[in-house]
Amino acid sequence: MEGQAKKYDLVILGASGFTGKYVIREALKFLNVPSSPLTYIALAGRNPSKIAQSLHWASPTTPSESIPIIESDVKDPSSLLSLCNQAKVVLNCVGPFRLYGEPVVKACVESGADYLDICGEPEFMERVEVAYHDRAAERGSLVISACGFDSVPAELGFMFNTRQWESPAAPNWVEAYVRLESEGRLVGNVGTYESAVLGVANVEELVKLRRSRPRRARPSIPGPPPPKGPMVEKQKSIGLWAIKLPSADATVVRRTLATLTENPNGLPGINENEEVIEQRRNFWSSVKPAHFGVKIGSKSLLGIARVIMTGIFIGLFGKFAFGRSLLLKFPEIFSLGWFRKTGPTEEEVRSASFKMWFVGFGFSDVSVASQGNKKHDMEIITRVSGPEIGYVTTPIILVQCALILLNQRNNLPKGGVFTPGIVFGPTDLQKRLQENGISFEVVEVSTSKTGKHGHAKCHFVGIDIFNGKKLEDIVPSSHNCDVPHVNRTDYQLIDISEDGFVSLLTENGNTKDDLRLPTDESLLTQIKDGFGEGKDLVVTVMSAMGEEQICALKDIGPK
């Protein structure tokens, strides 16, 4: 923030990597388009020719000379400082971050640039907080890690769930269940695998770091701590087998709750107006503290067995150098095919998706929580879902976080090292993600006292995905209930008629002409403006229970 004027709104560092090229593609959708603050971007890395190839892959119609490519190496501090001096925001895609991340953070802090990354490594994030928070606050540099699938869906999903508990109700414990899905073969981001391997090697360093730090404030959570439970759980509410996932998500959420406990109204912005201040305070007053954990889920025990075997391999071999070299050299073998060095194919990326359920347990009246071993009498289930996690969801989240930094900087803290939740929670990040294919859904289930006919009653509350209306029903807990099935399909936009209907191109080459333009003003304006400018647009159509509606828009370049 401080010092000389910045030449570039955004610099993508590590642009030639697996994830980097997808981040390029996502960022270019918002370059020089109406209502976007993104005007000048640059790509950076140690191999300009490979970056040029990534740019061509991401956007074949974009002339390579129109996007500056800067040679910069994480092992060359002067090149990093020169790079960061030219950038308002740096998106760091160079991992593993415990090996290559700190020099980039240091350069951003010294130059006053804002820093975002897609790190899922707790030891790196907490080490950076210790080393650079005070200096970043002084220099006006916001340093925010975990701005990808790790850990924004967990952070926003947790807040989304706890905000559904209206007083006097209160949550005690929220458990997240992640299920990765694919119509074909499921292949993960090899960087995630490498981070897990190195995380095992550095676990003692993380323990030492935490012991050396002053104990942070802990939120006041009603009721007893959650039970440990079995190693493998059958979660009947969502129909999954599950096992604890040693991810960064729970750590990041706890850090956000600690910061919120120390700052009950959230973090003040540089130059907020009264409306933004009130909005921030109202948002944080609606977020309830709760214990939080993350598990990975599968419909079958075989899928859980695969997770366990991969974890055993990493846990055993990751503790010594030769074992780590084997794990890193042969990821496909030791992950039982989940990760490979070449990464997934385009088809494998397109066919993959995720669902993340948040099952909240708590009390319909918080006053009963103090009555000894009082059992939970209320449960709320919410869900976050979206496309493939490493190469589609992560770039979407990272770029939207960057756009908020560029567009709403005065509403955000001057500087410091923070989690994404505490910075972006009160902003419109959730709305932006929903507009770009990541959905947040609510189903409230509260079990009341036994009715006069002997049945416990369940109170269901849902949000109509087409008009936003709140719908409620109360049924006996022993009865079956129908659950709507929601589909999302992408179509290329061909034409817009004068009476507000759109003409869409289907996969088989036919046209679909029975849909009207959306009623959401922001989305409607984006579609009309983009079509009027001759851009090649793809719309996402959401369908359920015989209804259809355009819910999102993607710009895939000029016609």
N, C-alpha and C positions, 0 to 999 in steps of 0.2 A: 504493500500500500504506500509506503513512504518513498521519497526520493523522486527520481526522474520519471517522466512520462513513459509508459510502457508501449512498446511497438506492437506487440501481439496480445490479443484478448486471451488466447489459448495456445499452449504448446503441449503437444503429445510426445512424451519421451518414451522411447522403447517402441516406436511406431512400426518396426519391422517384425516384432514378435507375434506369436499366435494370437494373443488377445489384442495387441496393438493395432493390427490391421482392421479388426472389427470395430475398435474404438474410432479409427479414422472414418470408417463408413458411417457410423452413427453420427459423428460430429458434423460431417459434411451435409447431412440432412438439414442442419440448422444454420448453415453458413449463408449469410446475406439473404435471409428470408424475412418477410414481414414479421414484426413483433419479436424477433430474435436479437439478442444483444451481441451475437457472434458475427464479427465483421472481418477480423484478421486472425488467421491461425497459422501455425508453423508446425512442422514435424521434425523430430530430433532423434538422434541415435548415433552409434559409432560407425554405421555402414550406410552412407547416403544412397548407394545403388540399390540396396535391399529395401530401403524406405521408399524409393521411387517405385519399386515393384509392388510394394504393399499399397501405395497410393493408386496405382493402375488397377490392382485387384479390387480395391474398395470402390473406385469410381473410374471406369474405363474412359468415360467421356470428359473427365477433368484434365486439362492440360497440366503436365507435371510442373511446368514453369510457373503456373499460377499459384502454387502452394510452396512457400519457402521450405527448403530442407536444410537443417542445420546439423553439422557434425559435432557431436558431443559425447563424451565418454564418462561413465561414472567413476572411472579411475583417474580422471583428469579434473581436479577441482576447479582450475581456472576456466576450463571450457563450460563447466556447469554454472559457475557464477556469471559468466558472460551470457549464457542462455537465459538464466533466471532474471537477469537485469532487464531483459527485453519482454518478459511475460507478466501478464496480470495473474494468470492461473496456469499452473503446471500440472498435467495429468501424468503421473508416474506409473508406467506399465512394466517396469524392469524388476523382475523378481528372480529368485527369492529375495525378499526385502531385507532379511536379516544379513544377507551378504552384500547387497547392492543399494539398499534404500537410504541409509543414513547420509551419505554425501549429497544426495539430492535434497533431502530435508534441510541440511545445513546451508546449502546454496540458496534455497528458497527463503529461509529465515533471514539470512544476511542481506538479501536483495529486497526483502519485503514483498515477495510474491506469495500468493496463496498456493497451497499444495494439497492435492487430492491423490489418493492411490487406491488400489484394489487389494490391499494386503489382508490376509487372514491369519496373521502370525502374532499372537499375544505378546511374546517376548519383545519383538521389534517395536510394537506400538507402545508398550509401557516403558521401554527403554528410551524411546524418543520423547515421551511425555516428561520423563525425569530430566533429560539432558537439554531440552529445547523449549519447554513451555514458557519460562520467564523471558527468554530472549525473543521468542516469537511474539509474545504480547507486547514487548517493547518496540519491536520493529514493524508491527502491524501485519504480521503474516499468520494467516489461519492455516494450521496443519491438521488435516483430517484424513485419517486412514480408514480402511474398511468401507469404501464407498462403492462397493459392488454387491454381488450376491452375499458375500461376507462384507458387512453384516446388516445392510439396510433393510431387507425384508424382515429379518428378525427384530430389529429395532422398531420399525414402523408397525410391524405386525403385533408386537407386544403392546405398544401404546394403543393401537387400534382396539385390541381386545380389552385392555383395562379401562378404556374410556366408555365402554358399554355398561360398566357397572355403576348404575345411578344410585346415589345415596337413598336409603341407608345401606345398600348393598356394597360389598367390598370383596375384591379377590384376595386370596391367600397365596395362590400358586398357579402359575401358567406354564404349561409344558408345550413346547413346539415339536411337531412331528413333520419331518421333511420326507417327501417321496419324490424320487426322480423317475420320470416316465419317458418312454420312447416308443414310437411305432415300429422302429427297427432296432438296431444295436445301440446300446447306451455307452458312450465314450466320454470320459471326463477330461477336464483341463489338466495337462501334465504338470503345470505349475503348482496346482493345488496339492498334487501327490508329492512333489519335491518339497513343498513347504511342510507337509506332514512328516516326512522323513527327517528333515532338519529340525523340526520341532521336538521330536523325540531326543535328538542329540543335544538339544539346548534346554531341556526341561529343568535341569538343576540350576542353570543360570537364571531362569525365570523365577524359581523358588527363592533363590538368593536375593534377586532384585526386589521381590515383594516383601521379604523379611527386612530389607534395609530401609524401606519406606515407612513414613508415619502412617498409622492406621487412618483410613478415610472414614468420613461419616457414613453411617449405615441407616437406610430408611427404616421407618417404623412400619412393620407389616403385621396386620392383625392375624391372630391365630398361631398355632404351633408350626414349626418347620415341616416341610413335606416329608413323607416317609421315603425311605430309600427304595423300597420295592424290589422286584426280581430283576435279574440282569436282562432277561428277555421278557418283554411285556406284550400282552395281547390287549390292544386298545380297542375296546368294543364299540365305542362311540363313533369311530371313524373307520373301523374295519381293517386295522393294520397290526401286524407284528412289528415291534420296535425295540431298538437297543440304543443306549446312550451314545451320543456322537460327540467326540472330543474336539469340537470346533471352537472358533473364536467368538461365536455369537453370544454365548452366555456371559463371557468375560466382558464383552463390549457393552451389553445391556446393563450389567452390574456397574460398570464405570459411569454410564449415563445416569443411573439412579443415584450414585454417590454424588455426582456433580449437581443433580437436581436437589438432593437433600441439603447440600451446602448453599444452593441458590434456588429457593422454592419458586421464584417467579421466572426461572430460566436465566439465560445470559443476555444482558442488555446489548442493544446494537450501538453502532457508532453514532448514528444520528436518526433515531426512530421518531416518528410522529406519534401523537397521542393514540391514534387508531391502532397502529401497529403494537404499541406498548400494551394496550388493553387486550388485543388479540393474543399476544404472547402470554400474558398472565392468565387469560381465560383457558388457553390451551393447556398450560401446565397444571392448572388447578383441576382439570378433568382427568389427568393421568394418575392412575393409582399405583403405588408400589406393590410389588409381589415377588415372591421367589420365582426364579426362571431357570428352565433347563431345556436342552435340545436333544431330540432323539431322531435317528434315521429309521424310516419305516418301509415295510414291504408287505405285499399282500400274502406272501408265502414265507414259511420258515427257511426255505432254501435260499431266498434272497438275504435273509438275516445271517445265515451260515456263511455266505460269501463275504459279507461285511466283517464278520468275526475273523475269518481266515486272513483277510487282507490286514486287519488290525494286528493280528498275531505276528505276521511277517514283519510289519513295520516296527512293532514293539520289540521284537527279538533282535532283528538285524540292525535296527537304527541306533543301537547303543554303542556300536564300535565301528571304526573307520572302514574296515574291509566289508562289513555287512552293509554299511550305507552305500559304498561304491557299487555293490551288487544291486541294491534296491534302485539306485538312480540309473544304472546301466540297463536294467531289464524291468522297466515298470509294468509292461504288459503281462509278464509272468507272475510277478509278486502281487499284482492287483487283480489277478484272475481275469484279465482282459478289459478291466474298467478304464485303464489309462494306457496310452501309448505315446511314444516320442513324436510321432508324426501328427498327433492330434486327430480329431474327428474330421470326416469328410463334410462337405457342404450339406449333403443329404442327411447325414447323421445329426448335424446341428439343427436343420429345419424340422426334423421329426421329433426332437426332444422337448421336454417341458418339465415343469416342477409344480408341486402343490405343497404348501406348508400350512398345516393346521395348528391352531393355537387353542388348546383346551384349558380353559380357566376354571379353577375350583375355588369356591369361596362361600360367603355367608350372605343370605338375603337381608340380614340385619347385623351390621358390624358389631353391635353391642354384645351379641352372643359369643363372639370370638374369645372373650376373656373368661368364659365359663369352663375352664379346665380343658378337657379333651373333647370339646364339642365338635361333632363331625360337620363337614361341609354339607350345606343344604341347597347349594346353587351351583350351576355349571353353565358356562358360556363358551361356545365354540365359534371361532372365526377362522377365516382362511385367506391366505395370500397365494396367488397362482400366476404363472407366467411362462414365457418361452424358455428355451435352453439356458442353463444358469451361467456358464462360463463365457460364452461368446455372443450371446444376445442380451440376456437380462443384465449382466454386469456392465456392458457398454451403455445400455439405456440408462441405468442408474448413475453411472459415472458422469455421463454427459449432462444429464438433468441437474445433478449437483453443481456442475460447473456453470451451467446457465443461471442457476439461482445466485451463485456467487457474483456473476457478472451483472445481473439485473437487479439484485436486492442487497448489494454490499452494505449500504448504510443501515440496513435492518439487522445486520449480523455483528458478532463481536469483533473488536478491532483486531485481535490476534491471540494466539495461544495454540496449544495442542489439545484437541478435543475429539470426542466421538461424533459420528454423524448424527446420532439421535438428538443430542443436546443442542446441536447447531441447526439442523434442518427440520426437527420435529414440528415447530410452530409455523413453518413456511408452507408453501403449496406443493411440496415435493410429492406427497401421496397423490394429489390430484394429477400432477404431471405424469407420474408413473401409470396411473389408470388410463390416461389419454394415450399412452404409448404401449399398451398391451399387458400391463401387470395389474391384476385385479385384487380388490380387497372386498371380501364378502362377510356378512354377519348372519349368524343364526344364534339367537339367544334361547337357551333352554333353562328355565328355572323350575325346580321341583318344589311344589308347595306341600303343605300338610295334607294328610290323608283326607279324602272327601267323605261325604256321608254314606256313600255306597262302598267304602272300603278301598277305593283306588286312589293312589297318589296322582296328583294332577301335574301335567307338564305345560308350562307356558312358553309357546314358541313365538318368537318375534323375528321377522325377516324384512329385508329392504327390497322393494321391487326394483330390479336392475334396469328397467326401462323408464320409469318415471320418478324413482326415488321415494315413493310413498312407503310408509311403515305399515306392515300387515301383521296381525296378531291372531293366535288361535290357542285355545286351551283344550287339551285332550287327556284322557286317562293314560297313565304311563304304560299300561299294558297293551294299548292299541297300536296298530301300525299306521305310519304316515307316509304319504307320497313325497318324494323329493324331486324337484325339477332338475333336468339335465340341461346344462348350458354348453353350447358350441360356439366356437369362434372361427370364422373363415375369412381369408384374405381374397379380395377381388381387385383387378385393375380397373380404375375409373376410365370410362370411354367418353361419356357425354353427360351433360346436365340439361334437362329440358326446362322450358319456360315455366311449367307448372310445378317445379320442385322435385321431379323424379330424376333418379340417376340411372345411367346405363352402365352395367358392370360386365366385365369379361370373365367367364368361368374357366376352370382348368381344361374343360373339354372343348373350348373354343366357342361355346354358345354365349348368348347375352342374357343377363338378368335385369329386367326393367321394371320390377314391381316395388322398388324401395324408394322412399322419399329421403330428402336431405335431413340430417339430424336437426333436432331442435336446440341443442346446445350452441349458444351463440359463438363461443370461441372456436369450436370445431367447425361449425358452419362457415365462419369467416376464413379459416385456414383452407378449407376445401375450395371455396369459391375463388379465393385469391390465387391459390396454387394452380387451379385449372385455368383461370384467366391468364396466368403467366406462361401457360403452355408446358407445365411440368408434368412428369410422368408420376401419377399418384396411385397408391394402393390403399384401399380402405379395408378396415376390419369390421366384419358384420357379426354381431352377437345375436344368437337365436335361442329361444327357449319357449316351451309351451305354446307353440304356434305363432309367436311374435318374433319380429326381426328388427334390428336397429343398427345403424352405423355408429361404432363406438370409438374408433381410432383411425388415424391417418398416418401414412408413411410416404415420404417423398423419396423416390428412387432416381431422381435426376431429371434433366430436361428431355423433352420428347425429341 
